Amino acid sequence: MQRRLAVTLVALATSIPLYAQWVQEKSGTTTNLTDVAVLDTATAVAVGRDGSILKTTDAGQTWINIPLAPLFFHPWNAVSFSSTENGSVAGDFGRVAATTDGGKTWLWNDVPGGRNCLSVCQVGVATIYAGDDSGWVHRSVDTGRSWSSVHVSQWPVRSLFAWTGAYTDGLPMFALTPHSICASSDVLSQTWKETILQAFVGLGSEARHGQFCAGGGAGFIVGVQGDLRAAPAIVRKAVSDTSWESIATGLGGDGTFFGVSAPSPTTIVVCGDHGMTARSTDGGDSWKSAAVPTTRRLRAVAFADEKRGFAVGDSGTILYTFGGGAVPVGEKNIGLPETAGLEQNYPNPFNPTTTIRYALTHRSHVTLTVFNTLGQTVAELVNGEVEAGHHEVKFNGRFLSSGVYFYRLQAGAFVETRSLVVLQ
């Protein structure tokens, strides 16, 4: 009983309301960050123009700059991971680097021609596509050791992305240029067909980035439509469509959308100039602008699931959300979540401190407890009325023995339990 009381008293649990859906993180750099890839719900890799390859394993609270010796400086433009271990980065002068251990070590080789690589897409353990600023797509099936190259367009290849649903005759691949999209399959012939995107052929109109919905579904391309003004543009191609069609988003403001992430067939998030972000939860039929704590240009966005994602941009800007980034601009109750939920603690395993986040849709009496495998309570972190919103608790379990424990959130009728691991 004394041990249980001691642990409870020193838990140092502090419940902090997180009123903004997007939280600005400290990246440790002031360079322009160009791209970000999510490896899981708490792990992401971002790249920048000063040679930075930044990695977080705690949902953005800390970022480590991964060394890539002997490349002490190299401007990166894109990053892609096919799993938590296998990924690649691409940059100027034809440089592509690949990792098979989550970034601990890298193998690098120049693509033919040495042109600036603007895009990269890793589609398996060893298969990498890189697109350059002269309209070439380079393909490697041996983690970048050797390359085959095809000239697919007169315009630069800004984005490379793959179909995410079921397929039988080779993985459909797509190369996006400012004014067209080129399609192929992941087969040795590498035959590409280019189609002009009518939404991006006018004066000042350009496409920037594309992605298909995770698990199969519509594809989305973002950019700017410049016929009358610099209007942020989104085009969509549903599975049943024969062409890419513009969406009337109803979003105001001028500027360019630079990034799109579609973690499910219904949820799509876009980002761009002046901190612009918007989100759709109905497959792109309707959109809501979101409030973010920056006016910097956001160049890329990536989500692990419908709730958790990162956006990166100029001057080292990194934003993180674990609520979907769905708060409309000017909404009175900014940051209110759509559903109650209990997040996985991070880091996990931990020694001796970790963070637990949870969300409430309305004011509730909340209990948040930690208990052992015998069902005995070892710490009581929250017990009382808590306002609606996003909250986090810092838990210090330095008096706990190493092992598996559980933490349970009860808020009214809502109950959820997760496990955590203490390493002493």
C-alpha positions in Angstrom: 0.0 0.0 0.0 2.9 2.4 0.8 4.5 1.6 -2.6 1.2 2.3 -4.4 0.8 5.6 -2.6 4.4 6.6 -3.3 4.0 6.0 -7.0 0.8 8.0 -7.1 2.3 11.0 -5.4 5.4 11.1 -7.5 3.6 10.4 -10.8 3.9 14.1 -11.6 0.9 14.0 -13.8 -0.1 17.3 -15.3 -3.2 17.6 -17.5 -2.6 20.2 -20.2 -5.4 21.2 -22.6 -4.4 21.4 -26.2 -6.8 23.9 -27.7 -5.4 23.9 -31.2 -5.8 21.0 -33.6 -2.4 21.8 -35.1 0.6 22.2 -32.7 3.8 23.8 -33.7 6.9 21.7 -32.9 10.5 22.7 -32.5 12.4 21.3 -35.5 15.9 22.6 -34.5 16.5 24.2 -37.9 15.5 27.4 -39.7 15.9 25.9 -43.2 13.0 25.4 -45.6 11.6 21.9 -45.0 10.5 20.4 -48.3 8.8 17.0 -47.5 7.7 14.7 -44.7 6.9 11.0 -44.5 5.1 9.2 -41.7 6.4 5.8 -40.6 3.8 5.2 -37.9 1.5 7.2 -35.6 4.5 8.7 -33.7 7.4 8.4 -36.1 8.1 10.7 -39.1 11.0 11.8 -41.2 11.3 15.3 -42.7 14.0 16.7 -45.1 15.2 20.2 -45.8 17.3 22.3 -48.1 20.3 22.5 -45.8 20.8 18.8 -45.9 18.7 18.1 -42.8 17.1 14.6 -42.4 15.1 15.0 -39.3 13.4 12.1 -37.5 11.0 12.0 -34.6 9.8 8.9 -32.7 7.6 10.8 -30.1 5.0 12.5 -32.3 7.2 15.6 -32.9 8.2 16.5 -29.4 11.9 16.0 -30.3 13.6 15.8 -33.7 17.0 14.3 -34.3 19.1 15.3 -37.3 20.2 12.0 -38.9 23.9 12.2 -40.0 24.5 11.1 -43.6 28.3 11.1 -43.8 30.2 11.8 -45.9 27.4 14.0 -47.3 27.8 16.7 -44.8 25.7 19.0 -46.9 23.1 18.2 -49.6 19.8 20.0 -50.5 17.0 17.5 -50.2 13.6 17.8 -52.0 11.6 14.7 -51.2 11.4 11.7 -48.9 9.4 8.5 -49.1 9.1 5.4 -46.8 7.4 2.1 -47.7 7.7 0.8 -44.2 9.2 1.8 -40.8 12.6 0.6 -42.0 12.7 1.1 -45.8 12.9 4.6 -47.2 14.7 7.0 -49.5 15.4 10.7 -49.9 16.1 12.6 -53.2 17.8 16.0 -53.8 19.8 18.2 -56.1 22.5 16.9 -58.5 20.8 13.5 -59.0 21.5 12.4 -55.4 19.2 9.6 -54.0 20.0 7.9 -50.6 18.2 4.8 -49.4 17.9 3.2 -45.9 16.8 -0.3 -44.9 17.1 0.3 -41.1 14.9 3.4 -40.5 17.7 5.9 -41.2 20.6 4.5 -39.2 22.6 3.8 -42.3 22.3 4.9 -45.9 23.3 3.8 -49.3 23.5 6.5 -52.0 24.0 6.6 -55.7 23.4 9.3 -58.3 20.7 8.8 -60.9 21.8 9.0 -64.5 22.3 12.6 -65.8 22.9 14.2 -62.4 19.8 16.4 -62.7 18.0 17.7 -59.7 15.6 15.1 -58.3 12.4 16.8 -57.2 10.4 13.7 -56.2 10.8 10.2 -54.9 8.5 7.2 -54.2 9.6 4.0 -52.5 7.1 1.2 -53.3 8.8 -1.8 -51.6 11.9 -3.0 -49.9 14.2 -2.3 -52.8 12.1 -0.5 -55.6 12.6 3.3 -55.8 11.3 5.8 -58.3 12.9 9.3 -58.6 11.7 12.1 -60.8 13.9 15.0 -62.0 13.6 18.5 -63.2 14.0 17.6 -66.9 11.0 15.2 -67.1 12.9 11.9 -66.5 11.7 9.1 -64.2 14.5 6.9 -62.8 13.7 3.4 -61.4 15.8 1.1 -59.2 14.9 -2.4 -58.1 18.1 -2.8 -56.0 17.8 0.0 -53.4 19.5 2.6 -55.7 22.6 0.6 -56.7 21.5 0.7 -60.4 18.9 2.7 -62.4 16.9 2.6 -65.6 15.6 5.9 -66.9 12.7 7.0 -69.1 11.9 10.5 -70.4 8.2 10.9 -69.7 7.6 14.6 -70.2 9.0 18.0 -71.3 8.1 19.3 -67.8 9.8 18.5 -64.4 8.4 15.6 -62.5 7.3 17.2 -59.2 5.5 14.3 -57.6 5.6 10.5 -57.8 2.8 8.4 -56.3 1.3 4.9 -56.6 -2.1 3.4 -56.6 -2.9 2.1 -53.1 -5.7 -0.4 -53.8 -5.7 -3.9 -55.2 -4.1 -4.6 -58.5 -3.3 -7.6 -60.7 -1.2 -6.5 -63.7 1.6 -4.4 -62.0 1.4 -1.5 -59.6 0.0 1.6 -61.3 2.5 4.5 -60.9 1.9 8.2 -61.6 4.4 11.0 -62.3 3.0 14.5 -61.9 4.3 17.5 -63.8 3.1 21.2 -63.6 0.7 20.6 -66.5 0.3 16.8 -67.0 0.1 13.4 -65.4 2.0 10.4 -66.7 0.8 6.8 -65.9 2.7 3.5 -65.9 2.8 0.1 -64.2 5.6 -1.2 -62.0 6.9 -3.5 -64.7 10.3 -3.7 -66.4 9.1 -2.1 -69.7 8.4 1.2 -67.9 6.0 2.5 -70.6 4.5 5.8 -69.6 1.4 7.6 -71.1 1.2 11.4 -70.6 -2.2 13.1 -70.2 -2.6 16.9 -70.1 -4.4 18.2 -67.0 -6.9 20.7 -68.2 -7.2 22.3 -64.8 -3.5 23.3 -64.9 -3.0 24.6 -68.5 -4.0 28.2 -68.0 -1.6 31.1 -67.4 -0.2 30.8 -63.9 -1.7 27.4 -63.4 0.5 24.6 -62.0 0.1 21.2 -60.4 2.3 20.5 -57.3 1.5 17.2 -55.6 -0.7 14.2 -55.9 -1.8 11.1 -54.0 -4.4 8.4 -54.0 -6.4 7.6 -51.0 -4.9 4.9 -48.7 -6.6 1.6 -49.3 -7.9 2.5 -52.7 -10.2 5.2 -53.7 -10.0 8.6 -55.4 -6.8 10.4 -56.4 -6.2 14.0 -55.6 -3.9 16.6 -57.1 -3.3 20.1 -55.7 -1.8 23.2 -57.1 -2.9 26.7 -58.2 -5.4 27.8 -60.9 -4.2 31.1 -62.3 -6.7 32.1 -65.1 -8.3 34.9 -63.1 -6.2 34.9 -59.9 -3.9 32.7 -57.9 -6.6 30.4 -56.6 -5.7 27.2 -54.6 -6.8 24.3 -56.7 -7.8 20.6 -56.1 -8.6 18.1 -58.7 -10.0 14.6 -58.2 -10.3 11.4 -60.1 -12.6 8.8 -58.6 -12.2 5.1 -59.5 -15.1 5.3 -62.0 -13.9 8.6 -63.6 -12.1 8.7 -66.9 -10.4 12.1 -66.2 -9.2 14.4 -63.5 -11.8 17.0 -62.7 -11.7 20.3 -60.7 -13.4 20.4 -57.3 -15.4 23.5 -56.3 -14.0 23.6 -52.8 -15.6 26.9 -51.6 -12.3 27.8 -49.9 -11.3 31.5 -50.0 -8.0 33.2 -50.2 -5.2 33.3 -52.8 -2.2 31.1 -53.0 -1.0 27.6 -54.0 -1.7 24.2 -52.4 1.7 22.4 -52.2 0.8 19.1 -50.4 -2.0 16.6 -50.1 -2.4 13.5 -47.8 -5.3 11.1 -48.1 -5.1 8.6 -45.1 -8.5 7.0 -46.0 -11.0 7.1 -48.8 -13.0 9.8 -47.0 -10.3 11.9 -45.3 -8.1 14.2 -47.3 -5.9 17.1 -46.0 -4.2 19.7 -48.0 -1.7 22.5 -47.2 0.0 25.5 -48.9 0.9 29.2 -48.9 0.4 31.4 -45.8 -0.2 28.4 -43.6 -3.3 27.3 -45.6 -4.7 24.0 -44.5 -8.0 22.4 -45.3 -9.7 19.0 -44.7 -12.4 17.0 -46.2 -14.1 14.1 -44.5 -16.5 13.1 -47.3 -14.1 12.1 -50.0 -13.5 15.6 -51.3 -17.1 16.7 -51.8 -16.8 19.4 -49.2 -13.9 21.2 -47.5 -13.2 23.2 -44.3 -10.3 25.5 -43.8 -8.3 24.9 -40.5 -6.7 27.3 -38.1 -2.9 26.8 -37.7 -0.3 28.5 -35.6 1.8 29.8 -38.5 1.6 31.9 -41.7 4.6 30.2 -43.2 4.3 28.3 -46.5 3.5 24.7 -45.8 5.2 22.5 -48.4 4.1 19.0 -47.5 1.6 17.1 -45.3 1.5 13.4 -44.4 -0.9 11.5 -42.1 -0.5 8.1 -40.5 -4.3 7.8 -40.1 -7.3 10.0 -40.1 -6.3 11.8 -36.9 -2.5 12.0 -36.7 -0.3 13.8 -39.1 2.5 16.3 -39.8 2.9 19.3 -42.0 6.3 21.0 -42.8 7.3 24.2 -44.5 9.5 27.2 -44.6 11.9 28.4 -41.9 11.9 25.0 -40.2 8.2 24.9 -39.6 6.8 21.6 -38.3 3.1 21.2 -37.3 1.6 18.1 -35.7 -2.0 17.1 -35.0 -3.5 14.1 -33.3 -7.1 15.4 -33.8 -7.2 15.4 -37.6 -6.4 19.1 -38.0 -10.1 19.8 -38.5 -10.8 23.0 -36.7 -12.4 25.6 -39.0 -11.0 29.1 -39.0 -12.9 31.3 -36.6 -14.8 28.5 -34.9 -15.6 29.5 -31.3 -14.8 26.2 -29.7 -11.5 25.8 -31.5 -9.9 22.4 -31.1 -12.9 20.4 -30.0 -12.5 16.8 -31.2 -15.1 14.9 -33.2 -14.7 11.8 -31.1 -13.4 10.8 -27.6 -10.2 8.9 -27.7 -7.2 7.7 -25.7 -3.8 7.9 -27.5 -0.9 5.5 -27.3 1.6 6.9 -24.9 5.0 8.0 -26.2 7.7 7.2 -25.9 6.9 3.6 -25.4 8.8 1.8 -23.9 10.0 4.6 -21.6 12.3 5.4 -18.7 11.2 7.2 -16.6 8.7 9.6 -18.2 6.1 9.3 -20.9 3.2 11.3 -22.3 -0.4 10.2 -22.5 -2.9 12.1 -24.6 -6.7 11.9 -24.7 -9.6 13.7 -26.2 -13.1 14.6 -24.9 -16.0 15.8 -26.9 -17.7 17.4 -23.9 -17.1 18.2 -20.2 -16.9 14.9 -18.3 -15.8 13.4 -15.0 -12.6 11.7 -16.0 -10.5 9.0 -14.3 -7.1 8.0 -15.8 -5.4 5.3 -13.9 -2.4 3.0 -14.4 -2.6 -0.6 -13.2 -0.4 -3.7 -13.3 -1.1 -7.1 -14.9 -2.8 -8.2 -11.7 -5.3 -5.4 -12.0 -3.9 -3.4 -9.1 -3.9 0.4 -9.4 -0.4 1.8 -9.2 -1.1 5.4 -10.1 -4.1 7.7 -10.4 -3.3 10.4 -13.0 -6.7 12.2 -13.3 -9.8 12.1 -11.1 -12.2 14.9 -11.6 -14.1 17.2 -14.0 -12.2 17.9 -17.3 -13.3 20.3 -20.0 -13.9 19.2 -23.6 -10.8 19.3 -25.9 -7.4 17.6 -26.3 -5.4 16.9 -23.1 -2.1 15.4 -22.3 -0.7 13.9 -19.1 3.0 13.6 -18.2 3.6 10.4 -16.2 6.8 9.7 -14.3 6.9 6.0 -13.3 10.4 6.0 -11.8 9.3 3.9 -8.9 7.7 1.2 -11.0 9.5 -2.0 -11.8 10.3 -2.9 -15.4 7.4 -4.6 -17.2 4.1 -4.2 -18.9 1.4 -2.0 -17.3 -2.0 -0.7 -18.5 -3.6 2.7 -18.4 -7.4 3.2 -18.6 -9.4 6.3 -19.4 -13.0 6.5 -18.3 -15.1 9.6 -19.2 -18.8 9.1 -18.7 -19.8 6.1 -20.7 -16.5 6.1 -22.7 -13.9 3.6 -21.6 -10.6 2.7 -23.3 -7.5 0.9 -22.1 -4.0 0.7 -23.6 -0.7 -0.9 -22.5 2.6 0.7 -21.7 6.1 -0.7 -21.1 8.5 0.5 -18.4 12.2 -0.1 -18.8 14.3 0.7 -15.7 
